[in-house]
C-alpha cells in the first residue's frame, strides 16, 4: 500500500461565509497574491494540518481500503462497489466538455 502525506488548510476568503479546503502550497500562493495586490487576506479556519493518504496498489488493497475484508471475502463488497462507482462517476464527470 502506498502512503502519501499531504498538508491542507481550511480557510475562508475575505467577505465570504463559505469555508474552503486547499493544499498548504495553494493557500500560501493565495496569500502571496492577495498581499501583492493589497487585497484582504483569507482567514485561516484550521491548519495547516498534515494527513496521511493511502492508495491501493492492487485490487485486494483497494477492497480493504474501501472497508471490505479482501477480494476473497465479500462481506462488505457493497462498500467497495459504492466507492468504485463514485470514483467512476467523478472520472466521467471530469471528462465532460
Residue, then its C-alpha position, 0 to 999 in steps of 0.5 A: x500500500x502506498x502512503x502519501x502525506x499531504x498538508x491542507x488548510x481550511x480557510x475562508x476568503x475575505x467577505x465570504x461565509x463559505x469555508x474552503x479546503x486547499x493544499x498548504x502550497x495553494x493557500x500560501x500562493x493565495x496569500x502571496x497574491x492577495x498581499x501583492x495586490x493589497x487585497x484582504x487576506x483569507x482567514x485561516x479556519x484550521x491548519x495547516x494540518x498534515x494527513x496521511x493518504x493511502x492508495x491501493x496498489x492492487x485490487x485486494x488493497x483497494x477492497x480493504x481500503x474501501x472497508x471490505x475484508x479482501x477480494x476473497x471475502x465479500x462481506x462488505x463488497x457493497x462498500x467497495x462497489x459504492x466507492x468504485x462507482x463514485x470514483x467512476x462517476x467523478x472520472x466521467x464527470x471530469x471528462x465532460x466538455 
